[in-house]
Amino acid sequence: MTDRNIGDYRHILETLKVKIRQITQHRWRPRKVICDFELALIAAVETELPRAQISGCYFHFNQSLWRKVQNLGLGASYGRRSAVKSLVRKVMAIGYLPIAVVRQNFRLLRTSRRTQRLCRRYNGLRDFLDYFERNYLNGLFPPQIWNVYERDMNNRTNYSVESFHRLWNNTVSVRHPSLWTFIRCLKDQQATLENSVEAVDRGDPAPKRKRKWRNLEARMMRLKEEYNNGTRNLDQYWNAVCYGVVHIWIVIGDNLGPNTKQSTNEGFKGYISQLNIYNRALDFETEIAVIHSKPQAVFIGAILRWNEFILHKGVRPVYPSHASREGCVLGKSCITQVINKTPPSIVNCPSDLHIYSKERLITVSWTEPTIKGASTINRRYRSGDTFLWGKYKMIYEAIDDKSNSQFCSFNIYVQSEVCNKVPDPWGGVQLCEKHGSNEGCTIRCTNSKTERISRYHPLLYTCGPSGSWNPAKPSHTLTYPPCGPINGFPKKRLDIVLSYPNITTANCPGIKEALEVEVKMSVQKINAYWDSKLCTGADCSDITVVVDCGTLSDRRKRAVSITKVQLTIPKSLKNLKDLTINQEVLSAEDVIRRESQIPGGELDTSGFILTSTDVCGDTETVIDGYCVKCGPGTFLNTTTKICESCPIGTYTTSDGQTQCQECPAGSTTETEGLNNPSYCYSVCPAGQKYDKDDSKCEDCGLGYYQEKEGQFYCEWCGLGKTTRETNTTSVSLCYDVCLPGKQLSASGSCVDCPEGTYKNVGAKCIACPAGTTTLTTGASLQKDCNIKACEAGYKRVGTDTCEKCPIGTYQPQKWQTSCLSCGGDSYTTDQEASTSQDDCKYFCPSGYEAVVTSCVPCLEGFFKDNTDSIYGKCKQCPYQTTTVNIASKSLKDCSVFNCPPGYKSDTLGTRCEICPLGTYQPHHNESTCYPCSTPLSTEQTGSTAIQQCLNYCPPGQERHTDGLCYDCGIGFYKHNNNNYFMPCTACPDDYTTFGAKSTSISQCTMRKCMPGSMRKDDNTGCTPCPTGTYQDLPYQTTCKQCPEYSFSRREGAFSITQCESYCDPGYEKDSNNQCSPCGIGYYKNNDFDKFLKCTPCPVDRITPSIGSISISQCTRGNCLPGYRIERSGCQICPIGSYQSLQWQDECIPCPLHKSTVFAGSTDYNDCICK
């Protein structure tokens, strides 16, 4: 299309609707239209197809976004920076989210800190997000147009239409083909399209799509399913949609090591099948067990499936093959022993427990898992045990008689704290995030341009399941380091070492003095060379020089040794890096002389060392390249030049301190790094702790002690120990408290060891060996564990035998001597050793099915046989059979042939026959069909209700929606031979009927002559109406005469309006459409054309008067002035006369005494005196 406006698009759609109506006899009303994002096209579709849902092509949606990315100059950043790529792709993939959450998640994405950070670095990203929000969120194309969450994979784009363009271009293959090439290619494409249509009509299977598109479609549908069933949350689903399949290299069976390259010849050797890779650990109970019985099973979270591997050299597929659970390859012979490998089942395994307790000892209970099929159960702890603060790994191990095992494990966290909120740092803020039981915080200064955290600190402070920010010292409160003001940039401290290896004199003092003078002079020269930026003063008086003569204890006089000079420049503005030989220093106009006045005083350049160190003011430290003053709560260590927290018992309240103030006498602080004297609390004596809530000292309490004064917590004596006093000051005063058979409870009292445990010495009751228990509580010796420990689902018989609970009973508790009944004859269990009342199921006798807790008889045509399943539902009889009564108990009861409504059984009762037209049957199992009453019939066979009997019309009439009969029009007929309700049928082309209400095609004998024509007498064709007639009706044998004084100009007039008024002979129509007589010399007859103009006479003739009607009236001569008419000719006027007019009978004589000079005079003035 050259123009793409609304008018052009509407014209195309209108033409298309008309063409489809002509071909199919149906209106074109599509339910959905997928198109590009063109406003003119969308407006045209909304106007011409108002019922259609308009959807945008998702490819063009992403194409417009990518073009915007390129126009904004973000293409290179997209390729290099994964963060930019991730953001752009998330915007492009937002159409896969449910439409209800699109706007909210775009807002969250745009306002996230990560996006804001990227937008500050890449300005084009902000423009890109503005463009998307302006056009596709709040603008011309709302999400309802481009969102594809509810669309299937075939309705996201208009590729199926546009792909023809690429196919056509490939077929033509040249840019400007010749006309013959174009026609040939067009014919080829038509043949290909016709073959495709015929294949569809034949029911041939559709061509198989490429594997990569099938895999992509399966992946996208799998991701959507995982999101819908809750396996993936919205963020995980969105991120997964953003990226395609990840290509990875896998060597099956290779060891995982730090080397990222795959090894060679180190992989798996043998046969393998159905290997799938998941993004999670499969559940041992619900998934691994399924794979064992059905290796082809695939679960949620598969990132690489067995059919997606690409096989490389060294791998040979085996066809046909199968996943063998017995370890035999298809086609091989193996003798295997069937071994029961099904482990016991453990359901309802608890999740991790988080217990908060201010007391160090606490009793922890949980709902134990349900274990089935185990003969032995081992556990690390028992529900109801007493636990200390800390983390515990709880494990259940269930073992059956075949040594198959199953495990259940979870963590128990006993916390003294719950990650209390830490106050913000002085002058700063903290940003925290919590994930489950873990919390993490980062800190920063409020104004990062003028302040910095005044000492290096962890990037992330964490608090884990222990509930403490400081697990090593959970009693110590965490305090963040403060912010300190920035005070400029650091200077450089330069330490230079010069080496003189060949000085031979032993006069060390002389050497020192001489070298000091030479070195200072050299430094002054270097300082001048560097514009006085090396020293703080022009004379470099602040530098220090230390000379080491290298004197040895056994050194002889004048022996040669290495003499070193250490030169320190405290604060230099020159930025020098650490280096061993500084060529710039050594070559700066030879300011440091390589030879001195000292014998052997030649400088060793290889021994030259220069070290550069950042240096700030006396009250400042170096942080991130800035000079920062120590914030409140810290002081500057003048030796290390590092800000340190004020120790316990001290504080600072301002910046830039080099020492901390001590708390008032008799008070101290709880932690280090405090910035206010209000944090100084009273010093409590040993045996007590300070309670900040009550602002006073309190005794530690029984079972606790404190050996130091000024503490805010007490130490625990340990498990099974207590104290005699509440203010104990030494651990040596803690003693064992409970007798054998007892243990210390959380309340501090001694209680009996529970059943299944014992204690002789020690602090805690010990579990009996596996499979044994005690008769009662309070056992003190292991030999008391002499009772067989029967697990749930078993009962103890005597002291050493466990029996399974029989079918119909259960036992949820361990160590029991009886089993519990399910509750009557209508309840049972599927197997022995049931452990829960939930295993008891209600069942009904044969012929009945259970509905909640009652039995309902099987309906007629259904049966239930308890030999198949006592819990089953009533089954329907086989096809076309039924039962005689309800509550049938066996398949044998399905002995009656069953015909559904709309059918009747045949005379032999062996099959069903459909009710013919005009009959119906509303019931099952009937031998006749009911006829409709006259004049009613049915529209189809197999009618099932009397309401389907409708009145029908006789031949020649059709039934309309109002239920009335209407005659078939001329050109249509209707017979009732096959269908009483058929519509009137049009006659064949070029034929019609002689009248309405025709009943047969044999009546279509009349030629179909249209208005303006009439049928020939022999009915062989049509002839147009002659002039002067017209015919405004079709199928006529004559034409109508035009009204009086009117006539049709041409043949084939089809309307009376084509009959025009005409003038009589001798008259013609003037410019006012009025009849005027023909002038002299003209005539007009109406013999051939009543609408002709007047015809002139021959050139030498005229008519005697006006209104002549025939050429025969052109009898007079056509005489000019100077002539007179003489019969049928002209006679010249003689001399002495004249005639000034034409067509005159006489010449006019000249007056008396006048005459003309010549004959034929035409004017009076020609008469002159004689």
N, C-alpha and C positions, 0 to 999 in steps of 0.2 A: 504494500500500500504506500502510495506517495504521500497521502494525507491521512492523519490519524485523529480525526475529530469525532465528536459525538454523532454528527449526522452521517458520516461514512460508516461508522460501526453499526448504527441503527439500520441503515440501508442493507447492510450485509445480513444482519439478523432477520430482518423482515423478509428478504428474499429466501433465506434458508427456511424459515417457517412455512412459506408458501410452497416451496419445492417439496418439503417433507410431507406436507398435507396432500399434495398431488400424488406422490408416489405411494404413501402408506395408508392414505385415507384416515389418518389420525393426526391430532394436534401434537406439536412438539412442545413438551413441558418438562425439560430436564430438572432434576432435583438439585443438582450441584454443578457449578461451573468453576473450573480452575483456570486462572488467567494470570498474566503479568500485572505488575503494579502500575497500571495506566488509568488515570482518572477518567479519561474519555471512555475507555472500554468498560470500566466498572459502571459508569453512569448509564451507558447504553444497555448493558445487561440488566441493570435494575429496572429500566424502563420497559424493555421488550420482554424480559423473562422475570416478572415480579415474584414468581414463586421459587425461583432458584436461589440456593445458598451460594454465595460468592466466596471462594477460597483462593488465597494467593499461592503462587508457585513458590515452594520453600527454597528451591535452587536460586531463583531470581531474588528472593529475600536476602539470602546470604551473599549473592553476587553484588548487590547494592552496598551491603555493609563492607565487603572487601574492597570495592572500588573507593569507598570513603576512606578506608584505612590507607590505601595507596595515595589518594589525593592529599591526605594530611601528612604525608612523608613518614608514615609509621611502618612501611614495608620492611625496611632493614632492621628496625628494632624488633619487629615481630619475629624475624628469623633468628636474631641473636639472643634476645632476652626471653627466657621462658616465662617470666612473670607477665610481660606484655602479651605474649602469645596466649597464656592462660586466660587473661582478662578478656581479650577479644573473642576467644573461642567460647567462653561462657556466655557472652552476649549473643553470639551466633546460635548457640544451642538452647537459648531460653525458650524457644518455641516448643521444645519437647516437654516443658513443665506443664502441669495442669493449669488451665487458663485462670483459675481463681487465685493462684499464687504468683502469677507472672509479675504484676506490678509490685507487690510486696518484696519479692526476692530481688528484683532489679534495684529497688530502693536500698535494700540491705547491702547489695553488692557495691553500689555506687558510694554509699556513705561509710564503707568499711575503712579502717585505718590503712590497710594495704593498698586499696584503690586510691585513697587520697594521697598516699606517699608516691605512688606511680604517676598520678596526674601532676604532682608538683615537679617531677623529674621529666616527664614527657608531656608537654603542653597539648600536643595533638590528641592525647587520650581524652582530655576533658571535652574537646570539640567533638570527638567521636561519640562520647556518651550523650552529649547534648543533641547531636544529630539523631541518634537512635530514639531518644525520649521525645523529641519534637515530631518526628515523622511516624514512628512505629509504636508509640505508646500513648501519646496524647494528641496525635495529629491526624493526618489524612488516612492512615492505614492502621486501625486499632488491632489489638491482639486477636480479635475474633476472626480476622481475615487470614493471618499467617500462622496462628497456633496449630500444631499438628499432633497434639497429644491424643486427641480422640480419633485421628485418621489412621487407617491402616497403611502398610508400607507401599501400597500401589497408588495411593491418592495424595501423595505429598507434593508431587511436581507434575508438570505437563510434558515430561520427557517423552511419553508415549506418542505425542503428536509431533513435537519438535524434532524427534529423532529421525523423522522422514527427511528433514533438510540435509542432515549429514549423509544419509543413505543416498539421496539424490545427487549430492555433490560428488560422492565417490563413484557413482555410476557414470556421470558425465565426464568427470576427471579433468576437464579443461575449462578455462575461464570464459571463453567466447566460442562455443561450439557452432558448427554449421547447422543450417536448418534441417538437413537430412539426418545428421547425428542427433539433433534434439528430438526429432520425431521417432527415430529408432529407440532411443533411450526411454521415451515416453511410453512406447508400446511395450517395452520390456518391463517397465514398472507396472503397467496395467496388468500384464500377464502374471507377474508375481503377486500382485494384490488379489487377483481373482483366484489364484491357487490357494492363497491364505483363507479367503472367504469360503471356498469349497471345503477346505480342511475343517473349518469350524462347523460347517453344515453336516459333514460326515461324522462329527464327534471325535476327530483325531485329537490326541493329547497335545497340549500347548508345547511349543519348543522350550527345551530346558534352558533356564537362565545360567549365566556363568556362576561358577562356584563361589567366587568372592562376594557376589551380590547376595547369594543365598545365605552365606555365612554372616554377612553384615545384617541382613534382615533378621536372622535367628538371634543374633546378639542383641539387637535393639529391642526385639520383642521380649527377650529374656530379662534385660535390664528393667523394662517397664513392669514385667510380672514381679520381679524381685522388689520393686518399689511399692507396687500395689499390695503385696502380701506382708510388707513390713520388714523384709530382710535388709533392704537398704533404706536409709533415711533420705530426705530430699537432697541434702548436700552431696551424699555419696552417689546418688542417681545422677544429679546434674554433672558432677565431675566425670563420671563414667561415660556419659553421653558425649562430652566434649572431645574425647579422644577415640581414635580408631583402635583396631587390634594392635597390641604391642608385639613387635617381632623380637623374639628372643632365641638364643641358641641353647639347646639343652643336649647334654650328653648323658643319657640315662645310665645311672649306676656310678657315675664319676664322683670322686670326693669333692666336697665343697671346701675351697681354700682361698687364700688371699689373692691368688693369681686369677685375673678375670678372663684370661684366654682359656678356651676349652683344651683339654689334654687330648692326646692321640692314643688310640688303642687301649684306653683305660676304662671304657664304658662297659655296659652290661653285655654279656655273651650268653645267648640262649634264645628262648622263645618268650614273647611278651604280647599281651593283648589288653585292650580296654584301659589304657593308662590315661588318666585325666588329672590335670593340675588345678588346684583350688587356691583361692586367696584366704583360706582359713583351714583350721583343723577340723576334720570330719568327726561327728559324734560317734563314739565307739558303739553305743547301744542301738541308736536308731538308724545309722547310715552304714557303718562298716558291716553290720550284720546283714543288711540288705544286699550289699555288694557281694558278700560271700555266696548268697543264693541266686543273685541276679547281677552278674558282672557288667551288663550293659547299662545299668542304672546310672544316671547323672543327676547330681544334686545342685542346689543353688550355690553360686559362688565359683563355678567353673570358669577359669580364665584361659584354659587351653584344653580342648577336648581331643579324644583319640582320633577322630576323623579330621582334625585340623593340623596334624603333624605333617611336615614335609620331609620325606625320607631321602637321606643322602647315601653316598656309597658305603658299602659294608652292611646295608640293611636290605633284607630280601623278604618281601611279603609272601605269605603262604595262602593260596586260594584253592579250594574253600578252606576256611578255618573257623574255629570257635574258641571262646574263652573256656579253658578246661580247669575245673576246680580240683580235679584229681591229680593234676600235674602231668598228664599225658598229652602229647601232641597228636592232633588229628591224623589218623592213619597209622599210628603206632600201637603196639600192644603192650599194655601195662597191667600188672596184677597189683591191685591196691587193697589195703585193708580199710574198711569203713570205720572211721573213728569219729566219735561225737565231739565236735569242736564248738558246739554252741555253749557259750558261757552263761552263767546265771545272769538274770536281769536285775538292774538297779534303777528304780524310777524315783522321781522327786528328790534328786540329790540337791541338798541345800546350796544356796549361793553363799558368797563370802559374808561373814558376820562382822559387824562393827559395833562393839560394846563400849559405852562410855561409863566410867566409874571414877569418882574421887577417891574411893577406897582402893588400896593396892590389891586386895583379894576380893573376888566376886564370883558368884556361882553363875555359870553360863549354861543355858538349856537351849535345845533346838529340836525341831521335828525330824526324827530320824528317817532316812530314806526307806522305801519299800523294796525289800530284797526277795526275789523269788528264785527257786531252783538251786539254792546254796545249801551244802551240808556243813560248811564251816564259814564263820564270819569273823574276821580279825579287824580290830579297830584300834586306833592310837589313843583316843580319849573317849569318854562317855558323856552323854548329855547329862547335865547336872553336876559335872566336875567343877572344882574351884580353880580359877585361873588368876595369874598375876598380870600386871601390865606387860604387854608385848604382843608378838605375833606367833601364832601356832598353826601348824599344818595338820588338818584333820583328814584322815584317810580311812575309808572302809575298803576291805578286801573280801569279796565273796568268792568262795571256792566250792565247786560241786564235786561229785563222787569221781569224775573223770579228770580231776585236777585242772579243769578249765576255770579261769578266774576273771573277775570283773572288778573294776575299781570305781570308787566315788571319792572325790577329794574337794576340799574347800578350805579357805583360810579363816582363822578367827583372830580378829584384832581387838585387844582389850586396851582402850585408850584412857589416859588420864586427862587429856585435853582434846579439844575438837577444833584444832587450828584456829585459835583465837586471833582476832584481827590485831595486827601490829600497827601502832601509830605511824602516821606518815613521817618521813624524814624531815628534819628541820629545814624549812625553806623549799621543800619539794613535795612530790606526790608519789603514790605507788599505784601501779596498774596490775590487777590481779585477775586470774582466770581459774575456774574450778572445773575439774573433770572427775566425776565420781568422788572418791575419797582423797584425791590428790588436788593440791592447790599450789599455785606458783605465782610469785609477784616479782615485778621489776620496779626499780625506783629511778627517778630523774628529778632534776631541779625544775622548779616552776618556770624560771627564766633561764634557759640554757645559754643565752648570749652573755649574761653577766655573772652566772654562778655555775659551779661544778660541784659534784659530790667530792668532798675534800680528801678522800682517800680511795684507793682502788678497792673494789668490792665485787662480790659474785654478780654475774649478769642476771642470775635467776635465784631467788630465795624460794625454797620448796618446803612444803609441809605434806608428809605422806600419811598412810593409814595409821601411823602411830599417834597422830593428832598433835605432834610437837614440831615446832620450827627448828628445834635443836635436839635431835634424838639422842645425841651423846650425853647431853645435860638437859633432860626434859624439865627440870625444876627451874632452869634459868630462863628469864624472859628475853626475847629477841629485841634488840634496839638497832634501827637502821643508822648508818653513818650520816652526818648532816651535810648540808650544802654550805659552801664557802664562797665569798666573792672572788671574782677574777681580778687580778692586779697586774695586767700587762703580760709580756712574754718573757721567758727565761733568757738569761745570758749564758755564755759558755765559760766553763772553768777548764783551762788548758794545763795539762801535766806533760812536761817534755823531759825526756831522758836523753842526755848526750853521753857518748862513750868515747874515752881516750885510752886506748889499750897500750900505748907505747911510752907513757911517761916513765922516765927512769929515775927521777929524783926520789929520795926517801923523805924529803922535807914536806910532810903532809900539810902542816899549817900554811907553808908558803904556796903550795899547790892550790889549796882552797881559796886563799886570798886572791891569787892571780886569776884563777878561773872564774871566781865570782865577778871580778871587775870586767873580764872579757865577755862573759855571758850577758851581764846587764847592759853593756854597751851594744852588743849585738841585738838584744831585744829592743832597745831604744831605737835602733836603726829600722828594725822590722816594723815597729809601731809607727814610725814616721812614714815608712813606705806604704803602710795600710791606712793612712789618714787617721792616725791615733785611735783606731778601733780595736787594737790588740789589748791595750791597758786602759785602766780607768783614768790615769793621769798621763801627761806627756812624758814625764820622767820615769814612768813605770816603777815608781817607788813602792807600789803595793805587791810586787812580785817577791817570791822567796826562792833562794837558791841553796840547795843542799849538795855538798861535794863529798863523795865517798872515795877515799884514796885506795880502797881495796886492800888495806894492810892485812897481812896474814900473821898469825901468832909466831910462826917459825921463820918468818921472812928475814932474809939477809939484807944487809944494807945495800942500797941502790939496785935492789932487785926490780925486775919489770913486772907490773901487774896492771889490771884494767881499772882505770879511774872513771867513775860515773858522776855526772852532774844531773840532779833532779831539779827542774825549774817548774814552779807553779805560778800560773797567772790566774788570779781568783775570778775575775769577771771580764770576759772578752766579748766584744760585739761581733767578732769575726766567726763565721759559722764553719768550723772545721770538723770533718768526720774523723773517727779513729783510724789511724793508719800507722804503718811501721816506718816508712821513709817518705817524708813530705817533700817532693821535688820542688814545690813552690817555695817552701821555706829555705831549702838549701840553695836554690838558684836565684833568690831575690837579691841581685847585685852583690852576691857573696857577702851578705851582711853578717853571716856567721862564718868566721874565718876557719878554714880547715887546718891551718897551722897557727900556732901561738908562739909566744916568746918562751914558753916553758919547753925544756928539752923533751923531745918525743911527743909534744902536745899536738899531734895530728888527729883531727876528728874522724871517727869511724862511722861512715854513713850507714853501714849496714846495722849498726847498733842504735840508730836514731829511733826513738819511740815517741809518738804524740797521742795523747788520750784526751777526748773532748767530752765534757760532762755538763748537762743542763744545770744552771744555778739560778736560784731566785733569792728574794730578800730574806732577812733573818727570821721573819715570822711567816714565811710562805713555803709551799711545797710545789713540786712540778706535777701537774695532772693534765694529760692529753695535750702537751705543748703549751700550757698556760701556767702562770704563777697564781696559785690559789691559796688563800688564807684558810687556816683550819677553822671549821665551823664550831658552834657551841657544842660542848660535850666532848671535844677533842683538844689536843694540844700538839705543838710541833716538837718532835724529838730533834734537838739541835745536832745530835750526832748523825742520825740516819736521814734527817731532813724529811721525815714522813710523819703525817698526822696520825696520832694514836688516840684511842679512846681513853678517857679519864678512868683510872682504876677505881675499883669499888671503894666507896668512902669519900670520893672527890667529885667535882663537877666544874664546868666552866659555863658562863652565861653569854659570852661574846666571842667574836671572831678574832683570829690571829694571836691566840694565847700560846705561850711556851711552857706554862705549867698550870696545873689545876688547883682549885681551891678545895680545902678540906671541909668536910661537913662539921657542923658545930660539935663540940665535945659530947660524947654519949650518943651519937647518931652515926648512921652509915647508909649506904645505898644498896639496893638489891642487885643491880647489875652495873656494868661498865657503861661509859659513854653517855652520862646524863647531863642535862643542861640547865638544871634549876635546883635551888636549895630545897624546894618543896619535896624533892625525891629523897631527902635525907630523913630516915626513920630511926626510931630509938633502937639502940643496940640491946638485943635480948641475950641473956646469959645462956651458957651451955645447958642443954636439956629443954630449951624452949625455941620457938620460932615466932616471927613477927607476922601477925594477921593484918593485912592492909585493909580488909573490909571493916574490921572492928577497931583498927588503929591501936592495937595493944599486943603485948607478948602473951603467948599461950603455950602451955605444956605440950610436949610432943605426943603424949598419949601412950597407952599400953601397946607394946610391940614396936615402938619407934624410939630412936635416940638421936642426940645431936651433941657431938664432942666440941664444936666450935661455937663461939659467941657471935652475935650479929648475923645470924642466918634467918632465911625466910622459908625454910623447909626442914624436915627431919628425915633421917635415914631409917630404912625399914630393917628390922632385925633379921628377917628371912623367913622362909616357909617353915611352919611348925615351931617357931620361937616367939617368945613374948617377954615382957619386962614386968618387974614387980611394982615399979613406980611409973608415974606418968611423965616425969621429967628426967628420964635416964640420960646420963652424960657419956656413956661408953658402950661400945659394942660388946665388951666383955660381960656386961650385965644382962645380956639377952640369953635366955635359957630355953631348953625344950620343954613343951608344955603338956602334950597329950600322951596318955598311956597307950600300950599296944591295943590295936583294934579300934583306935579312934584317931581323928585328924582334926586340925583346926579349921573351923568354918569361917565364912566371910565376916561374921559378927564377932569373931575372936573367941568363941567357945568351942569346946571339943565335942564332936559328934561321932557316932558309930560309923565305921567304914560301911559303905553301901553293899548290898548283896552283889557278889561277884568280885569283891576286892578283899584285901587283907592288909594289915600293917603290924609288924613286930617292932622294928626300930625305924627311925627316920621321920620325915615330916609328913609324907603323903601316902594315902592308901594305894596299894599296888594291885593292878588288875590280875585276876587269876589267869593261869595259862589257858591258851586257846582251847575251846571245847569244854571247859569246866567252869563251875561256879560254886558258891557256898550255899549252905542250907539256910542260913539266916544272915543278918547284918552283924557287924562288929567282929568279924574274924580276925585273928591275930597271927595265924601261921599259914604257910602255903599249903600244908597238909589238910587245912580246912576246905580247900578247893577240891572236894572229892565227889561233887555232884555233876552228872552229865549236863552240860549247858545246851539245852535245846533251843534252837532259834525259832523265830516266828514261823508259823506254818507247821510246827511240830509240837508234840506233847511228850512229856517224860513218863516212861513206864519204869517204875522202880527207881534206882539211883544211877543207872548206867546205860539206859536204852532210850533212844529217841525214835518215835514213830511219826510218820506223816499223817497230818489230819486227813481223814478220808473225804471222798467226794461228798459234797453237801454240807461240809463243815469248814471252819477257818479258825485261825488263831493269830491275832495281830501282835501279841506280846511274846517276848522270849522267856525261856525258863518256866513254862507253864506245864501243868500236869493233865490238862484236858483241852479239848477243842470245842468251839462254839458252833451250835447248829445255825444253819442259814435261816431257819424259821418256817418249817412246814414242808409238805410234799410238793408244793409248787415252786420251790427254790432249790437250786443246785449250783455246783461249781463245775468249771470245765476240766479241772484236774485236781490231783491231790496236793497237799501242802499249801493250800491257799492262805494268804496272810492278811486279807482285808475283807470286810463285809461287802466292799464294792465288787469282790469276785463272785458274790452270790447273785445269781441271775434268776429272774422270774421266767417260768416257761409254762406252756399250755399243752394239753393232750392233743393227739392227732385230730385234725379237723378244726382246730381252733388256733388263733394267733393272739399274741399278747399285745394289749394296748394299755401301757403303763402297768398297772397291777390287776388287770382283769382280762378274761379270755372272751374273745369274740368269735363266733362261728364263721367259717369260710363261706363266702357268698356263692351263689349258684354259678358254676363255671370255674370254680377254684377248689383246690384241695391242699391239704398239708399232711405229710407223712413224717412222723417223728423218727423213723429209721434213717431219714436223710439228715435232719437237723431239728433238735428240740426247740431251738431258738428261732427257727426260720419263720418267714411270713408265708401266707397262703399263696400257692403258685397257680397261675392260670393254666387251664387245660390247653392241650396242643391246639394248633390252628384248626378252626371250624368244628371244634368239639366242645361239649359242655356236660354238666352233671344234671342229674334228675332233681336233687335236693341240695340244701345247704349243708355245711359241716362235713364235706366229703373228706375221707381219710387216705385215699390212694389214687394213683393215676388210673387205676382200673375203673374208678367211678366216672371217668370222662368218657362215657359211652354214647352220648347223644350228639348227633351232628348239629352244629350250631351255625345258623345263618343270621347275620346281623340285620338290623333294619335296612330296608331297601332291597332285600333279597328274599327269595323263597327256596325251599328245598325242592329238588326234582322228585319225580314220582317214585324213584327207588330210594330216596333218602340218603344218597351217597355224595351229593355235591349241592352247591348253591347256585341258583340262577338269579340274575339281576332282574328286578322288576322293569318291564318294558315301558315305553312312553304311554302316558295316559293312565298309569297305575302307580300305587305307592304301598309301602308297608312300614308302619312305625314300630313294629315289635320284632323281638328275636324269635328264631326257631319257628317260623310259620311256613305253611306249605302253599299258600296262595298270596297274591297281591290284590289289593283293593282297587277296583276301577274308579276313575274320577267320574262324577256325574256329568251328564250332557248339559251344555256344550263346553266342558272343561277338559283340560289335558295338562301334562307336565312338560317342562322345558327340556328335561334330560331323563335318562333312565336312572333307576336306583333311587327314586324319591322316597323319602322317609316320613312325610307328614302330609295331611290333607291340605294344609296351607299351601303346598306346592302345586296343587291343582288350580290352574288359572284358566280364565276364559280365553279362548283363542278365536281368531278371525277366520272367516271362510276364504276360499281362494279369491284372489283379486283384492284382498284387503289385508292390512297389516296392523299389529297391535302397538299402540304408543304407550308411553310411560304412565299416562292417565288411565290406562286400562280400557280405552275405547278403540273401536275399529275405524280405520280410515281407508278410503279407496286408494288403490295404486294409481298414480298419475299416468298421463299419457307417456309412453316410452318405458313403462315399467310393468312387470307382471309378477304374480305370486301363485304358486300351486302348493298344496299341503301334502305332497306325496311323501316327503322325508321328514318334514318338521313343520308342525302347526305354527310355530312361533318365528319362522324365518321372516326377514324383512322383504319388502318388494325388491325385485331384482331388475337392474337396468337391461334394456334390450341391447343386442350387439350394436357396434358402431354402424352409423349410417342408416339404421332402421328404427322404427317406432311402431306404436300401435295405433289403430284407427280411433281408439277411444280410451277412457280410463277403465279401471277395474278389470284389467286383462288377467287371465288365469294361466296362460301358457306362453312359452317362447314361440310357439307356432303362430301366435297373434302378432308377433313383431314382423310384419310383412310390409308395412308402409315405409317408403323411403323417408328418411328424416330430412325434410326440406326446411331450412331455417327461414326466419322472416326476411322478406325481400325476394322470395322465390316461390315457385309453385311446382307441384309434382307433375311430371309428364303423364300423358294419358295412359301410356303402357307401363307406368310404375318402374321405368328403367333408370330414372334419374330426376334431377331437379333443373328447372330453367328459370332464369331471372325474370321478374315482372317487367313487361315492356313499359316504355315511357307512357305517361298518362295514367299509370296504375301504380298501386303499392300493395304490400301485404305485411301487416304488423304481427301476424301470428305464425307459429311454425306449423309444419306438417299440412299445408293447405293445397288444394287442387286447382284453385283459381286465384287471380289477383283482383283487388278491389279497384274500381274506377275512382279517379280523383273527383272531388265535388265539382259542381258546375262552375265554369269559368276558372278552373284550376287544372294544372297539368304537372306531371313530374318530368324534370328535365332529362334524367338518365334512367337506364334500366336498373332493376334491383332495388327500387325504393322500398324501405321497410317501415316508413312512418308516414302518417297523413301530413305531417309537417313538411315533408318533402314535396307535397303538391302545392305549386305556386300559381298565383293568378296570372293570366296572360291577356294580351290585347287582341281585338278583332282584326281581320285582314284590313290592310291599309292604315293601321295604327301601330305605333311602337311606344315603349316605355321611355319617358324622359328621365332627367336626373332626379326628379322628385317622385319617381316610381309611378307617374301618372301616364295614361295613354294619350298620345298626341298623334294627329293625322300625318301621314307621310307627305312631305313637301312636293311641289311640282318637280317633276323629273325623277321621282322615287315611287316605288311601289312595294307592297309586302303582302304575301299570301301565307297562310298557316298550314300549307299542305305537308311540309316536311319538318318544320320546327316552329313551334308557336312562340319561341322566345328570341327569334332573329330580329335584327335591326332592319329598317327599310332599305331596300336594294335600289341602287341607282339604275336608270334606264341606260340603254346603249349610248355612246358618246354623242351620236348625232340625233338623238330623239329625246322628247320629254313627254310628260303626261299633260293632258289638257287642264287638269285641276289637281287639287290636293286629295289625299286619301285614296289613291289608286291601289288596286288590289292585284293587278296582274301586269306582266310585261306587255301584254296585248294592248294595254292602254297607253303605251309609249308610242303614240302615233304622230305627234307633231314634231316638226323640225326643231332642232336646238339652235335657234337663231340668236346671233349676238346683236348688240347695239349697231345701228346703221343698216339693219336688214329687217325684212318683214316676212311673216310666215305665208308661204304659198303652198296650200295643201300639205304634203308631207315633206316639203322642202323649204328653202329660204330664197327670197328675192331681194337683191340689193336696192336700197332706196335710190331713186333716180335723182338727177341734178335738180335742184330746186326744192328738195325735201331732206328731212333728217329723221333719225330715231335714236334717242339716248338710252332707251331701255331694251332689254333682251326679251325674247319670246313675245313680240308684238305682231298684231295682224296688219297694221297699217303704218305707212311712213307719214310724218307730219310735214305738210307743205310750208315753205317759207312765206313770210308776209308779202303783201303786194309790193311790187318794185324791188323785191330782194330775191336772191338765188344763191345756190352753192356753187363752188368752183368745180367740185368733183362729186361723183355719185358715192353713196355710202356714208354720208355725213352723220355724225353722232351727237352734234350739239347745236343748239339754237344759234350760237355765236358763229356757226359756219355760214349762216345766211347773211350775205352782204349786198350792198346796192348794186344794181345792174350797171 
